[in-house]
């Protein structure tokens, strides 16, 4: 893939190896550069270093959960315009409000659907 076909960097904050592998595979296949963080603190540090076009954030992270990570990311001025999309395996009543309330722009439910995943995230990049 030529350098000028690259679409930008996506930061993936996900502690599960298999989920990371799948998401990274799909994103790279569609021309994105993927930077992975295994926990929230690392994700926050990386977000400030790599200027991502989008942050994919697992809600169930060890230690510092996705809600806390999103809130902290939203306090960083240089990242204010960056869409944060939560990836969650349980979207129950009230979760949507909690996710949006923490500063995320939206969410995608796990297990992700590889056929619609790129369309779902690119909706946040317009």
N, CA and C atoms as an extended XYZ file, in Angstrom:
378
Properties=species:S:1:pos:R:3:atomname:S:1:resname:S:1:resid:I:1 pbc="F F F"
N         0.847       -1.191        0.000 N   UNK     1
C         0.000        0.000        0.000 CA  UNK     1
C         0.884        1.242        0.000 C   UNK     1
N         0.640        2.147       -0.923 N   UNK     2
C         1.431        3.370       -1.022 CA  UNK     2
C         1.187        4.285        0.171 C   UNK     2
N         2.209        5.040        0.489 N   UNK     3
C         2.141        5.948        1.623 CA  UNK     3
C         0.968        6.918        1.490 C   UNK     3
N         0.698        7.409        0.259 N   UNK     4
C        -0.369        8.408        0.115 CA  UNK     4
C        -1.769        7.811        0.178 C   UNK     4
N        -1.856        6.503        0.322 N   UNK     5
C        -3.171        5.893        0.517 CA  UNK     5
C        -3.497        5.743        1.995 C   UNK     5
N        -2.539        6.064        2.829 N   UNK     6
C        -2.768        5.946        4.271 CA  UNK     6
C        -3.834        6.928        4.716 C   UNK     6
N        -4.660        6.488        5.664 N   UNK     7
C        -5.786        7.308        6.083 CA  UNK     7
C        -5.612        7.956        7.445 C   UNK     7
N        -4.466        7.801        8.050 N   UNK     8
C        -4.302        8.387        9.380 CA  UNK     8
C        -4.157        7.303       10.437 C   UNK     8
N        -3.896        7.756       11.639 N   UNK     9
C        -3.610        6.851       12.747 CA  UNK     9
C        -4.814        6.695       13.661 C   UNK     9
N        -5.105        5.446       13.993 N   UNK    10
C        -6.163        5.166       14.959 CA  UNK    10
C        -5.510        4.575       16.200 C   UNK    10
N        -5.866        5.140       17.338 N   UNK    11
C        -5.359        4.616       18.604 CA  UNK    11
C        -6.380        3.623       19.144 C   UNK    11
N        -5.921        2.426       19.402 N   UNK    12
C        -6.787        1.368       19.921 CA  UNK    12
C        -6.397        1.077       21.364 C   UNK    12
N        -7.297        1.353       22.288 N   UNK    13
C        -7.030        1.082       23.706 CA  UNK    13
C        -7.862       -0.133       24.084 C   UNK    13
N        -7.221       -1.272       24.137 N   UNK    14
C        -7.910       -2.562       24.293 CA  UNK    14
C        -6.968       -3.543       24.974 C   UNK    14
N        -7.421       -4.168       26.052 N   UNK    15
C        -6.524       -5.076       26.790 CA  UNK    15
C        -6.602       -6.518       26.296 C   UNK    15
N        -7.644       -6.835       25.530 N   UNK    16
C        -7.805       -8.217       25.068 CA  UNK    16
C        -7.056       -8.445       23.763 C   UNK    16
N        -6.114       -9.363       23.806 N   UNK    17
C        -5.229       -9.702       22.699 CA  UNK    17
C        -6.012      -10.040       21.424 C   UNK    17
N        -7.025      -10.889       21.536 N   UNK    18
C        -7.785      -11.322       20.350 CA  UNK    18
C        -8.579      -10.179       19.725 C   UNK    18
N        -9.232       -9.386       20.567 N   UNK    19
C        -9.980       -8.236       20.056 CA  UNK    19
C        -9.034       -7.274       19.348 C   UNK    19
N        -7.890       -7.025       19.968 N   UNK    20
C        -6.886       -6.133       19.400 CA  UNK    20
C        -6.440       -6.617       18.044 C   UNK    20
N        -6.167       -7.907       17.977 N   UNK    21
C        -5.666       -8.501       16.746 CA  UNK    21
C        -6.678       -8.316       15.615 C   UNK    21
N        -7.942       -8.630       15.904 N   UNK    22
C        -9.001       -8.524       14.903 CA  UNK    22
C        -9.199       -7.084       14.434 C   UNK    22
N        -9.322       -6.155       15.387 N   UNK    23
C        -9.552       -4.757       15.033 CA  UNK    23
C        -8.375       -4.182       14.251 C   UNK    23
N        -7.163       -4.506       14.698 N   UNK    24
C        -5.960       -4.012       14.026 CA  UNK    24
C        -5.894       -4.539       12.603 C   UNK    24
N        -6.205       -5.812       12.443 N   UNK    25
C        -6.176       -6.453       11.130 CA  UNK    25
C        -7.135       -5.736       10.165 C   UNK    25
N        -8.361       -5.510       10.613 N   UNK    26
C        -9.374       -4.863        9.770 CA  UNK    26
C        -8.963       -3.424        9.434 C   UNK    26
N        -8.503       -2.687       10.450 N   UNK    27
C        -8.122       -1.287       10.235 CA  UNK    27
C        -6.944       -1.157        9.274 C   UNK    27
N        -5.929       -2.003        9.455 N   UNK    28
C        -4.756       -1.941        8.579 CA  UNK    28
C        -5.131       -2.308        7.150 C   UNK    28
N        -6.042       -3.275        7.011 N   UNK    29
C        -6.487       -3.688        5.684 CA  UNK    29
C        -7.189       -2.540        4.955 C   UNK    29
N        -7.711       -1.591        5.715 N   UNK    30
C        -8.398       -0.451        5.118 CA  UNK    30
C        -7.528        0.808        5.086 C   UNK    30
N        -6.241        0.639        5.294 N   UNK    31
C        -5.315        1.753        5.110 CA  UNK    31
C        -4.989        2.605        6.310 C   UNK    31
N        -5.459        2.185        7.492 N   UNK    32
C        -5.155        2.964        8.690 CA  UNK    32
C        -3.869        2.467        9.342 C   UNK    32
N        -3.195        3.371       10.032 N   UNK    33
C        -2.065        2.997       10.865 CA  UNK    33
C        -2.687        2.774       12.242 C   UNK    33
N        -2.297        1.719       12.932 N   UNK    34
C        -2.888        1.429       14.237 CA  UNK    34
C        -1.813        1.454       15.313 C   UNK    34
N        -2.082        2.200       16.374 N   UNK    35
C        -1.205        2.220       17.543 CA  UNK    35
C        -2.028        1.579       18.652 C   UNK    35
N        -1.446        0.596       19.322 N   UNK    36
C        -2.188       -0.117       20.365 CA  UNK    36
C        -1.699        0.220       21.764 C   UNK    36
N        -2.673        0.345       22.655 N   UNK    37
C        -2.363        0.519       24.071 CA  UNK    37
C        -3.128       -0.572       24.802 C   UNK    37
N        -2.509       -1.159       25.816 N   UNK    38
C        -3.132       -2.260       26.547 CA  UNK    38
C        -3.921       -1.814       27.778 C   UNK    38
N        -3.670       -0.585       28.233 N   UNK    39
C        -4.442       -0.095       29.378 CA  UNK    39
C        -4.618        1.412       29.261 C   UNK    39
N        -5.516        1.938       30.070 N   UNK    40
C        -5.917        3.333       29.972 CA  UNK    40
C        -4.815        4.351       30.084 C   UNK    40
N        -3.966        4.193       31.082 N   UNK    41
C        -2.898        5.171       31.311 CA  UNK    41
C        -1.984        5.252       30.090 C   UNK    41
N        -1.628        4.094       29.554 N   UNK    42
C        -0.771        4.035       28.367 CA  UNK    42
C        -1.490        4.706       27.185 C   UNK    42
N        -2.793        4.464       27.079 N   UNK    43
C        -3.580        5.048       26.002 CA  UNK    43
C        -3.586        6.564       26.051 C   UNK    43
N        -3.712        7.109       27.248 N   UNK    44
C        -3.745        8.566       27.421 CA  UNK    44
C        -2.405        9.183       27.025 C   UNK    44
N        -1.323        8.534       27.413 N   UNK    45
C         0.020        9.020       27.057 CA  UNK    45
C         0.226        8.949       25.547 C   UNK    45
N        -0.127        7.796       24.944 N   UNK    46
C         0.044        7.625       23.504 CA  UNK    46
C        -0.818        8.603       22.704 C   UNK    46
N        -2.031        8.854       23.180 N   UNK    47
C        -2.941        9.759       22.471 CA  UNK    47
C        -2.301       11.132       22.283 C   UNK    47
N        -1.525       11.556       23.277 N   UNK    48
C        -0.893       12.872       23.210 CA  UNK    48
C         0.345       12.861       22.323 C   UNK    48
N         0.893       11.663       22.074 N   UNK    49
C         2.106       11.559       21.267 CA  UNK    49
C         1.830       11.330       19.790 C   UNK    49
N         0.764       10.603       19.459 N   UNK    50
C         0.574       10.177       18.069 CA  UNK    50
C        -0.474       10.943       17.266 C   UNK    50
N        -1.179       11.886       17.873 N   UNK    51
C        -2.223       12.649       17.184 CA  UNK    51
C        -3.148       11.767       16.344 C   UNK    51
N        -3.924       10.904       16.986 N   UNK    52
C        -4.791        9.998       16.213 CA  UNK    52
C        -5.964       10.741       15.573 C   UNK    52
N        -6.495       10.161       14.472 N   UNK    53
C        -7.694       10.739       13.855 CA  UNK    53
C        -8.938       10.220       14.579 C   UNK    53
N        -8.757        9.106       15.321 N   UNK    54
C        -9.863        8.482       16.036 CA  UNK    54
C        -9.285        7.624       17.163 C   UNK    54
N       -10.020        7.541       18.270 N   UNK    55
C        -9.610        6.672       19.376 CA  UNK    55
C       -10.695        5.629       19.573 C   UNK    55
N       -10.296        4.363       19.516 N   UNK    56
C       -11.218        3.253       19.800 CA  UNK    56
C       -10.906        2.810       21.216 C   UNK    56
N       -11.916        2.844       22.053 N   UNK    57
C       -11.699        2.651       23.482 CA  UNK    57
C       -12.553        1.527       24.055 C   UNK    57
N       -11.887        0.496       24.548 N   UNK    58
C       -12.600       -0.592       25.212 CA  UNK    58
C       -13.108       -0.053       26.552 C   UNK    58
N       -14.343       -0.377       26.901 N   UNK    59
C       -14.890        0.113       28.171 CA  UNK    59
C       -14.387       -0.732       29.349 C   UNK    59
N       -14.246       -2.037       29.125 N   UNK    60
C       -13.812       -2.924       30.215 CA  UNK    60
C       -12.299       -3.045       30.241 C   UNK    60
N       -11.643       -2.062       30.808 N   UNK    61
C       -10.184       -2.113       30.920 CA  UNK    61
C        -9.809       -2.388       32.364 C   UNK    61
N        -8.679       -3.042       32.587 N   UNK    62
C        -8.250       -3.297       33.962 CA  UNK    62
C        -7.805       -1.997       34.632 C   UNK    62
N        -8.099       -1.861       35.899 N   UNK    63
C        -7.669       -0.671       36.633 CA  UNK    63
C        -8.532        0.527       36.319 C   UNK    63
N        -8.117        1.258       35.311 N   UNK    64
C        -8.816        2.477       34.922 CA  UNK    64
C        -9.773        2.130       33.787 C   UNK    64
N       -11.085        2.161       34.053 N   UNK    65
C       -12.008        1.730       32.997 CA  UNK    65
C       -12.155        2.771       31.888 C   UNK    65
N       -12.824        2.369       30.823 N   UNK    66
C       -12.979        3.225       29.654 CA  UNK    66
C       -13.663        4.551       29.939 C   UNK    66
N       -14.581        4.553       30.909 N   UNK    67
C       -15.263        5.806       31.261 CA  UNK    67
C       -14.264        6.823       31.801 C   UNK    67
N       -13.394        6.350       32.694 N   UNK    68
C       -12.376        7.225       33.278 CA  UNK    68
C       -11.399        7.712       32.214 C   UNK    68
N       -11.031        6.804       31.312 N   UNK    69
C       -10.088        7.156       30.248 CA  UNK    69
C       -10.701        8.236       29.350 C   UNK    69
N       -11.959        8.032       28.956 N   UNK    70
C       -12.632        9.006       28.079 CA  UNK    70
C       -12.699       10.375       28.743 C   UNK    70
N       -13.051       10.386       30.027 N   UNK    71
C       -13.152       11.667       30.740 CA  UNK    71
C       -11.808       12.386       30.771 C   UNK    71
N       -10.760       11.604       31.003 N   UNK    72
C        -9.428       12.217       31.062 CA  UNK    72
C        -8.990       12.723       29.683 C   UNK    72
N        -9.267       11.930       28.635 N   UNK    73
C        -8.915       12.350       27.276 CA  UNK    73
C        -9.631       13.651       26.912 C   UNK    73
N       -10.849       13.794       27.369 N   UNK    74
C       -11.641       14.988       27.048 CA  UNK    74
C       -11.115       16.241       27.725 C   UNK    74
N       -10.226       16.090       28.696 N   UNK    75
C        -9.630       17.255       29.352 CA  UNK    75
C        -8.334       17.694       28.685 C   UNK    75
N        -7.929       16.979       27.643 N   UNK    76
C        -6.685       17.319       26.947 CA  UNK    76
C        -7.053       18.144       25.707 C   UNK    76
N        -6.705       19.412       25.734 N   UNK    77
C        -7.134       20.333       24.683 CA  UNK    77
C        -6.745       19.903       23.274 C   UNK    77
N        -5.547       19.374       23.119 N   UNK    78
C        -5.083       18.996       21.784 CA  UNK    78
C        -5.883       17.823       21.206 C   UNK    78
N        -6.647       17.141       22.066 N   UNK    79
C        -7.427       15.983       21.594 CA  UNK    79
C        -8.923       16.282       21.558 C   UNK    79
N        -9.278       17.528       21.824 N   UNK    80
C       -10.691       17.890       21.949 CA  UNK    80
C       -11.527       17.535       20.729 C   UNK    80
N       -10.910       17.609       19.540 N   UNK    81
C       -11.646       17.364       18.298 CA  UNK    81
C       -11.621       15.896       17.870 C   UNK    81
N       -10.855       15.070       18.582 N   UNK    82
C       -10.684       13.670       18.160 CA  UNK    82
C       -11.879       12.822       18.600 C   UNK    82
N       -12.538       12.156       17.645 N   UNK    83
C       -13.667       11.311       18.042 CA  UNK    83
C       -13.193       10.124       18.880 C   UNK    83
N       -13.946        9.825       19.931 N   UNK    84
C       -13.672        8.646       20.760 CA  UNK    84
C       -14.867        7.709       20.583 C   UNK    84
N       -14.594        6.504       20.121 N   UNK    85
C       -15.658        5.521       19.944 CA  UNK    85
C       -15.422        4.378       20.916 C   UNK    85
N       -16.378        4.181       21.805 N   UNK    86
C       -16.268        3.103       22.788 CA  UNK    86
C       -16.584        1.772       22.114 C   UNK    86
N       -15.897        0.739       22.555 N   UNK    87
C       -16.188       -0.611       22.090 CA  UNK    87
C       -16.610       -1.360       23.347 C   UNK    87
N       -17.835       -1.846       23.351 N   UNK    88
C       -18.354       -2.442       24.574 CA  UNK    88
C       -19.123       -3.720       24.311 C   UNK    88
N       -18.973       -4.679       25.199 N   UNK    89
C       -19.690       -5.935       25.006 CA  UNK    89
C       -21.032       -5.929       25.700 C   UNK    89
N       -21.281       -4.921       26.505 N   UNK    90
C       -22.625       -4.864       27.076 CA  UNK    90
C       -23.180       -3.462       26.987 C   UNK    90
N       -24.111       -3.274       26.066 N   UNK    91
C       -24.762       -1.974       25.979 CA  UNK    91
C       -26.172       -2.190       26.496 C   UNK    91
N       -26.350       -1.943       27.780 N   UNK    92
C       -27.659       -2.107       28.395 CA  UNK    92
C       -28.300       -0.735       28.553 C   UNK    92
N       -29.505       -0.734       29.064 N   UNK    93
C       -30.211        0.520       29.296 CA  UNK    93
C       -29.341        1.408       30.194 C   UNK    93
N       -29.153        2.634       29.776 N   UNK    94
C       -28.343        3.544       30.578 CA  UNK    94
C       -26.877        3.569       30.164 C   UNK    94
N       -26.404        2.513       29.529 N   UNK    95
C       -24.994        2.481       29.117 CA  UNK    95
C       -24.687        3.530       28.056 C   UNK    95
N       -25.622        3.689       27.118 N   UNK    96
C       -25.414        4.655       26.046 CA  UNK    96
C       -25.213        6.054       26.647 C   UNK    96
N       -26.075        6.410       27.597 N   UNK    97
C       -25.984        7.720       28.243 CA  UNK    97
C       -24.663        7.847       28.992 C   UNK    97
N       -24.272        6.763       29.658 N   UNK    98
C       -23.021        6.777       30.427 CA  UNK    98
C       -21.816        6.947       29.505 C   UNK    98
N       -21.858        6.243       28.375 N   UNK    99
C       -20.757        6.295       27.408 CA  UNK    99
C       -20.652        7.701       26.814 C   UNK    99
N       -21.787        8.246       26.390 N   UNK   100
C       -21.785        9.597       25.814 CA  UNK   100
C       -21.465       10.636       26.879 C   UNK   100
N       -21.948       10.396       28.096 N   UNK   101
C       -21.695       11.305       29.206 CA  UNK   101
C       -20.225       11.387       29.588 C   UNK   101
N       -19.493       10.305       29.337 N   UNK   102
C       -18.059       10.278       29.658 CA  UNK   102
C       -17.243       11.011       28.599 C   UNK   102
N       -17.893       11.370       27.496 N   UNK   103
C       -17.182       12.120       26.455 CA  UNK   103
C       -16.972       11.361       25.163 C   UNK   103
N       -17.498       10.146       25.072 N   UNK   104
C       -17.362        9.395       23.826 CA  UNK   104
C       -18.359        9.943       22.807 C   UNK   104
N       -18.021        9.800       21.529 N   UNK   105
C       -18.909       10.267       20.466 CA  UNK   105
C       -19.948        9.213       20.100 C   UNK   105
N       -19.696        7.980       20.503 N   UNK   106
C       -20.610        6.889       20.193 CA  UNK   106
C       -19.984        5.586       20.614 C   UNK   106
N       -20.607        4.487       20.241 N   UNK   107
C       -20.037        3.193       20.610 CA  UNK   107
C       -20.385        2.128       19.581 C   UNK   107
N       -19.600        1.075       19.609 N   UNK   108
C       -19.807       -0.089       18.757 CA  UNK   108
C       -19.868       -1.278       19.699 C   UNK   108
N       -20.831       -2.155       19.473 N   UNK   109
C       -20.961       -3.314       20.351 CA  UNK   109
C       -20.086       -4.466       19.905 C   UNK   109
N       -19.554       -5.189       20.893 N   UNK   110
C       -18.822       -6.434       20.645 CA  UNK   110
C       -19.837       -7.568       20.724 C   UNK   110
N       -19.653       -8.648       20.020 N   UNK   111
C       -18.573       -8.839       19.042 CA  UNK   111
C       -18.796       -7.942       17.829 C   UNK   111
N       -17.730       -7.342       17.336 N   UNK   112
C       -17.882       -6.440       16.210 CA  UNK   112
C       -18.194       -7.242       14.954 C   UNK   112
N       -18.880       -6.596       14.034 N   UNK   113
C       -19.199       -7.206       12.754 CA  UNK   113
C       -18.166       -6.695       11.743 C   UNK   113
N       -17.235       -7.566       11.304 N   UNK   114
C       -16.168       -7.132       10.403 CA  UNK   114
C       -16.688       -6.468        9.124 C   UNK   114
N       -17.889       -6.848        8.683 N   UNK   115
C       -18.438       -6.299        7.441 CA  UNK   115
C       -18.904       -4.854        7.575 C   UNK   115
N       -19.336       -4.472        8.764 N   UNK   116
C       -19.866       -3.111        8.941 CA  UNK   116
C       -18.957       -2.230        9.795 C   UNK   116
N       -17.953       -2.826       10.410 N   UNK   117
C       -17.093       -2.109       11.350 CA  UNK   117
C       -16.472       -0.838       10.760 C   UNK   117
N       -15.853       -0.942        9.594 N   UNK   118
C       -15.196        0.220        8.992 CA  UNK   118
C       -16.207        1.321        8.692 C   UNK   118
N       -17.364        0.933        8.172 N   UNK   119
C       -18.408        1.918        7.887 CA  UNK   119
C       -18.830        2.618        9.179 C   UNK   119
N       -18.941        1.840       10.251 N   UNK   120
C       -19.351        2.414       11.546 CA  UNK   120
C       -18.335        3.440       12.043 C   UNK   120
N       -17.053        3.103       11.968 N   UNK   121
C       -16.081        4.075       12.496 CA  UNK   121
C       -15.888        5.256       11.554 C   UNK   121
N       -15.996        5.029       10.243 N   UNK   122
C       -15.772        6.130        9.303 CA  UNK   122
C       -16.880        7.171        9.384 C   UNK   122
N       -18.007        6.753        9.909 N   UNK   123
C       -19.117        7.666       10.169 CA  UNK   123
C       -18.656        8.761       11.144 C   UNK   123
N       -17.738        8.423       12.053 N   UNK   124
C       -17.239        9.397       13.034 CA  UNK   124
C       -16.102       10.262       12.482 C   UNK   124
N       -15.594        9.884       11.316 N   UNK   125
C       -14.454       10.600       10.747 CA  UNK   125
C       -14.863       11.619        9.697 C   UNK   125
N       -16.153       11.771        9.436 N   UNK   126
C       -16.585       12.698        8.400 CA  UNK   126
C       -16.507       14.143        8.866 C   UNK   126
